[in-house]
Amino acid sequence: MSQTVDIHTGIDAASPTVSAEQSRVGMPTEWRDFFALTKPRVMTLVIFTAICGLLAAPGTIHPVLGFTAILAIAMGAGGSAVLNQWWEADIDAGMKRTANRPLPGGRMRRSDARDFGVFLSGVSVVLMGIAIGWLAAALLLAAILYYAVIYTMWLKPRTPQNIVIGGGSGAFPPLIGWVAVTGELTAMPLLLFAIIFMWTPPHFWALALFVKSDYANVGIPMMPVVKGERSTRRQILAYTVVLAPIAVAPWLIGGTSWVYGSVAVVLSALFFALALPVGLRARKEGEGFAPEARLFKFSIFYLFILFAALVADRVLAANAVIGAGMFA
């Protein structure tokens, strides 16, 4: 099997392929393989931010409808992840960290993965539209197409800016969760979208720095491969600087209280403190990637705590209103 991909044309648009040996499924496909195709680790973050968007939104939603909205978002995210792996089966086969996924590992037929991805994606949009509303369904459809088509099929094999532009796919869940409650787009959900959009490049490039050989082996033009470590490090620092005011913006526009604002300020300061040695570092040959690994791990913690603070702020504000009403 060839382990290079033309970075200008990408994978064969008609039929991305794996080797004949990998195309033969040697054992019955298990439910675990279908579940693995949905990228459950990534799904955790998707579901969490969607729930936070839903809980932080002004207004209320029936618990059954709220659960249905989150289920639809999870199915849509899972479906797009499946389509991503269906399309990139040959690329995954050439990288150490993805070579044992169900498709390159030979445990599933490509057509089964494709059909599963289309099924999950289609059902998720219809379910969201019927149960919640067609604005939320349209946003979910946009998120699926953004990741499965714009990022996976178009951007990723063609430009080192793939993560920058493609970051929008992971920024949709809290936006959709918010719209599921309110039925409208306002400044606050757009800011939640912007936070994840600007968070994605420093988060992912910190990882890409120490797995760049994988991407180089399969011809994917990730920033460290095409532009080099020095440029990638500078951009990690630049995006971290831009992220900080956007993370604090919900407080600055009056959408949250000081509770969220203080957490956002402290977390952003810590993010910058960890990004600074990565951005200014001139790594010597043979040195490890400890600063980059610390930044990558903290970036995940950063997003979880930031969105948890958003929900906590909303709960405290609601309790304060109830308390004021009781003593009025």
C-alpha positions as CSV (number, residue, x, y, z in Angstrom):
1,M,0.0,0.0,0.0
2,S,1.3,3.5,-0.8
3,Q,1.8,5.6,2.3
4,T,1.8,8.9,0.5
5,V,-1.1,11.1,-0.3
6,D,-1.0,13.9,-2.9
7,I,-1.3,17.0,-0.8
8,H,-2.7,18.9,-3.8
9,T,-5.4,16.5,-4.9
10,G,-6.0,14.5,-1.7
11,I,-7.4,11.1,-1.8
12,D,-9.1,9.8,-4.9
13,A,-12.4,11.5,-4.7
14,A,-14.3,8.6,-6.2
15,S,-13.0,5.8,-3.9
16,P,-10.5,6.2,-1.1
17,T,-9.0,2.8,-0.7
18,V,-7.0,0.6,1.6
19,S,-4.8,-2.3,0.5
20,A,-6.4,-5.5,-0.7
21,E,-5.2,-7.3,2.4
22,Q,-6.7,-4.7,4.6
23,S,-9.9,-4.8,2.7
24,R,-10.5,-8.4,3.6
25,V,-12.3,-8.6,6.9
26,G,-10.9,-11.6,8.7
27,M,-13.4,-11.7,11.6
28,P,-17.0,-10.6,12.3
29,T,-17.3,-6.9,13.1
30,E,-18.2,-6.3,16.7
31,W,-20.3,-3.5,18.1
32,R,-17.1,-2.2,19.7
33,D,-15.7,-1.5,16.3
34,F,-18.7,0.5,15.3
35,F,-18.5,2.4,18.6
36,A,-14.7,3.1,18.0
37,L,-15.5,4.6,14.7
38,T,-17.4,7.4,16.4
39,K,-14.2,8.6,18.2
40,P,-15.6,8.3,21.8
41,R,-12.8,10.3,23.3
42,V,-13.6,13.2,21.1
43,M,-17.3,12.6,21.6
44,T,-16.8,13.2,25.3
45,L,-15.8,16.8,24.7
46,V,-18.5,17.3,22.1
47,I,-21.2,16.1,24.4
48,F,-19.9,18.0,27.4
49,T,-19.7,21.4,25.5
50,A,-23.1,20.8,24.0
51,I,-24.6,20.1,27.5
52,C,-22.9,23.3,28.8
53,G,-24.4,25.3,26.0
54,L,-27.8,23.9,26.7
55,L,-27.6,24.5,30.4
56,A,-26.1,27.9,30.2
57,A,-28.7,29.2,27.8
58,P,-31.4,31.5,29.2
59,G,-34.8,29.8,29.4
60,T,-35.8,26.3,30.0
61,I,-36.2,23.1,28.0
62,H,-38.1,19.9,29.0
63,P,-35.6,17.3,30.2
64,V,-36.8,14.8,27.5
65,L,-36.3,17.4,24.8
66,G,-32.9,18.4,26.3
67,F,-31.8,14.7,26.3
68,T,-33.0,14.4,22.7
69,A,-31.1,17.4,21.6
70,I,-27.9,16.1,23.1
71,L,-28.5,12.6,21.7
72,A,-28.9,14.2,18.2
73,I,-25.7,16.2,18.6
74,A,-23.8,13.1,19.7
75,M,-25.2,11.0,16.8
76,G,-24.2,13.8,14.4
77,A,-20.7,14.1,15.8
78,G,-20.3,10.3,15.7
79,G,-21.6,10.1,12.2
80,S,-19.2,12.7,10.9
81,A,-16.3,10.9,12.8
82,V,-17.2,7.7,11.1
83,L,-17.3,9.3,7.6
84,N,-13.9,10.9,8.5
85,Q,-12.4,7.4,9.1
86,W,-14.1,5.9,6.1
87,W,-12.5,8.5,3.9
88,E,-9.1,8.4,5.6
89,A,-8.7,4.7,5.9
90,D,-5.5,4.5,3.9
91,I,-4.1,7.5,5.7
92,D,-4.8,5.9,9.1
93,A,-3.1,2.8,8.0
94,G,0.1,4.7,7.5
95,M,0.2,6.3,11.0
96,K,1.2,4.5,14.1
97,R,-1.4,6.0,16.4
98,T,-4.3,5.2,14.0
99,A,-3.1,2.0,12.3
100,N,-5.2,-0.2,14.6
101,R,-8.5,1.5,14.0
102,P,-11.3,-0.8,12.7
103,L,-10.8,0.0,9.0
104,P,-7.0,-0.1,8.6
105,G,-7.0,-2.9,11.2
106,G,-9.1,-5.0,8.7
107,R,-12.0,-5.6,11.1
108,M,-14.6,-3.9,9.0
109,R,-15.6,-3.3,5.4
110,R,-15.3,0.3,4.2
111,S,-18.9,0.2,2.8
112,D,-20.2,-0.8,6.2
113,A,-18.5,2.2,7.8
114,R,-19.7,4.6,5.1
115,D,-23.3,3.4,5.5
116,F,-23.1,3.6,9.3
117,G,-21.8,7.2,9.1
118,V,-24.5,8.3,6.7
119,F,-27.2,6.6,8.8
120,L,-26.1,8.3,12.0
121,S,-25.7,11.7,10.4
122,G,-29.1,11.5,8.6
123,V,-31.0,10.3,11.7
124,S,-29.4,13.0,13.9
125,V,-30.5,15.9,11.7
126,V,-34.1,14.6,11.2
127,L,-34.4,13.9,15.0
128,M,-33.1,17.3,15.8
129,G,-35.5,19.0,13.3
130,I,-38.6,17.1,14.4
131,A,-38.0,17.2,18.2
132,I,-36.3,20.6,18.7
133,G,-36.5,22.8,15.6
134,W,-35.1,23.2,12.2
135,L,-32.6,26.0,13.0
136,A,-30.8,23.7,15.4
137,A,-31.1,20.9,12.8
138,A,-29.6,23.1,10.1
139,L,-26.7,24.0,12.4
140,L,-26.2,20.3,13.1
141,L,-26.2,19.5,9.4
142,A,-23.6,22.3,8.9
143,A,-21.4,20.9,11.6
144,I,-21.5,17.4,10.0
145,L,-20.7,18.7,6.5
146,Y,-18.0,21.0,7.9
147,Y,-16.1,18.1,9.5
148,A,-16.8,15.3,7.0
149,V,-16.5,17.3,3.8
150,I,-14.9,20.7,4.2
151,Y,-12.3,19.6,6.7
152,T,-11.7,15.9,6.0
153,M,-12.1,15.8,2.2
154,W,-11.0,19.3,1.2
155,L,-8.8,21.1,3.8
156,K,-6.9,18.4,5.6
157,P,-5.0,17.0,2.5
158,R,-4.4,20.5,0.9
159,T,-3.4,23.2,3.4
160,P,-1.5,23.6,6.6
161,Q,-4.3,25.9,7.7
162,N,-6.6,22.8,7.9
163,I,-6.9,22.9,11.7
164,V,-7.5,26.7,11.7
165,I,-10.4,26.7,9.3
166,G,-11.5,23.2,10.2
167,G,-11.7,24.1,13.9
168,G,-15.2,25.4,13.2
169,S,-16.5,21.8,13.1
170,G,-15.7,21.2,16.8
171,A,-17.1,24.6,17.7
172,F,-20.7,23.9,16.8
173,P,-21.9,21.7,19.8
174,P,-22.4,24.5,22.4
175,L,-23.9,26.7,19.8
176,I,-26.4,24.1,18.8
177,G,-27.1,23.3,22.5
178,W,-27.8,27.0,23.2
179,V,-30.1,27.3,20.1
180,A,-32.0,24.2,21.1
181,V,-33.2,26.1,24.2
182,T,-33.6,29.6,22.8
183,G,-34.4,29.0,19.2
184,E,-32.3,31.9,18.1
185,L,-28.7,33.0,17.4
186,T,-27.3,35.7,19.7
187,A,-23.9,37.1,20.7
188,M,-23.4,34.6,23.5
189,P,-23.6,31.3,21.5
190,L,-21.5,32.9,18.8
191,L,-18.8,33.7,21.5
192,L,-18.9,30.0,22.6
193,F,-18.3,29.0,19.0
194,A,-15.4,31.5,18.8
195,I,-13.8,30.2,22.0
196,I,-13.5,26.7,20.7
197,F,-12.6,27.9,17.2
198,M,-9.6,29.9,18.6
199,W,-8.7,27.2,21.1
200,T,-8.4,24.4,18.5
201,P,-5.1,25.6,16.8
202,P,-2.9,25.8,19.9
203,H,-4.5,22.7,21.3
204,F,-4.0,20.6,18.2
205,W,-0.6,22.0,17.1
206,A,0.8,21.2,20.5
207,L,0.0,17.6,19.8
208,A,1.1,17.8,16.1
209,L,4.6,18.9,17.2
210,F,5.3,15.6,18.8
211,V,3.5,13.4,16.2
212,K,4.6,15.3,13.1
213,S,6.4,12.3,11.7
214,D,3.1,10.4,11.4
215,Y,1.7,13.2,9.3
216,A,4.9,13.5,7.3
217,N,4.8,9.8,6.5
218,V,1.4,10.0,4.9
219,G,1.8,13.3,3.2
220,I,-0.7,15.3,5.3
221,P,0.4,19.0,5.3
222,M,0.1,19.7,9.0
223,M,1.7,23.0,10.1
224,P,4.9,21.5,11.7
225,V,5.5,19.4,8.6
226,V,5.0,22.1,6.0
227,K,6.1,25.3,7.9
228,G,8.4,23.8,10.4
229,E,8.5,23.8,14.2
230,R,9.5,27.4,14.6
231,S,6.6,28.8,12.7
232,T,4.2,26.4,14.4
233,R,5.4,27.5,17.8
234,R,5.0,31.2,17.0
235,Q,1.4,30.5,15.8
236,I,0.6,28.5,19.0
237,L,1.6,31.6,21.0
238,A,-0.3,34.0,18.8
239,Y,-3.5,32.0,18.9
240,T,-3.2,31.7,22.7
241,V,-3.0,35.5,23.0
242,V,-6.1,36.0,20.8
243,L,-8.0,33.3,22.7
244,A,-7.7,35.0,26.0
245,P,-9.9,38.1,25.4
246,I,-12.4,35.9,23.5
247,A,-12.7,33.6,26.5
248,V,-13.3,36.6,28.8
249,A,-15.7,38.3,26.4
250,P,-18.9,36.6,27.7
251,W,-18.3,38.4,31.0
252,L,-17.3,41.7,29.4
253,I,-20.5,41.9,27.4
254,G,-22.6,41.1,30.5
255,G,-23.6,37.6,29.5
256,T,-22.1,36.1,32.7
257,S,-21.1,37.3,36.1
258,W,-17.7,37.7,37.8
259,V,-17.8,33.9,38.6
260,Y,-17.2,32.9,35.0
261,G,-15.1,36.0,34.4
262,S,-12.6,35.2,37.1
263,V,-12.3,31.6,36.1
264,A,-11.7,32.7,32.4
265,V,-9.0,35.2,33.4
266,V,-7.1,32.7,35.6
267,L,-7.4,29.8,33.1
268,S,-6.3,32.0,30.2
269,A,-3.3,33.3,32.2
270,L,-2.3,29.7,32.9
271,F,-2.8,28.8,29.3
272,F,-0.5,31.6,28.2
273,A,2.1,30.7,30.8
274,L,2.3,27.1,29.4
275,A,2.2,28.3,25.8
276,L,5.0,30.8,26.3
277,P,7.9,28.3,26.7
278,V,6.4,26.3,23.7
279,G,6.2,29.4,21.5
280,L,9.7,30.7,22.4
281,R,11.4,27.4,22.5
282,A,14.1,26.4,20.1
283,R,14.1,22.6,20.5
284,K,17.4,20.9,19.9
285,E,17.7,17.6,18.1
286,G,17.1,14.7,20.5
287,E,15.3,16.8,23.1
288,G,11.8,15.7,24.2
289,F,8.5,17.4,24.0
290,A,7.6,17.9,27.7
291,P,6.5,21.5,27.4
292,E,4.3,20.7,24.3
293,A,2.8,17.7,26.1
294,R,2.0,19.8,29.2
295,L,0.3,22.4,27.0
296,F,-1.7,19.8,25.1
297,K,-3.0,18.2,28.4
298,F,-3.8,21.5,30.0
299,S,-5.7,22.7,26.9
300,I,-8.2,19.9,27.4
301,F,-8.5,20.8,31.1
302,Y,-8.9,24.4,30.1
303,L,-11.9,23.9,27.9
304,F,-13.6,21.5,30.4
305,I,-13.3,23.9,33.3
306,L,-14.1,27.0,31.3
307,F,-17.4,25.6,30.1
308,A,-18.2,24.1,33.5
309,A,-17.7,27.6,34.9
310,L,-20.2,28.9,32.4
311,V,-22.8,26.5,33.7
312,A,-22.0,27.2,37.3
313,D,-22.4,30.9,36.6
314,R,-25.8,30.3,35.2
315,V,-26.9,28.1,38.1
316,L,-25.7,30.7,40.7
317,A,-27.4,33.5,38.8
318,A,-30.7,31.5,38.7
319,N,-30.5,30.7,42.4
320,A,-29.8,34.4,43.2
321,V,-33.0,35.4,41.3
322,I,-35.0,32.7,43.2
323,G,-33.6,33.8,46.5
324,A,-34.3,37.5,45.8
325,G,-37.9,36.6,44.9
326,M,-38.4,34.7,48.1
327,F,-37.4,37.6,50.3
328,A,-39.0,40.3,48.2
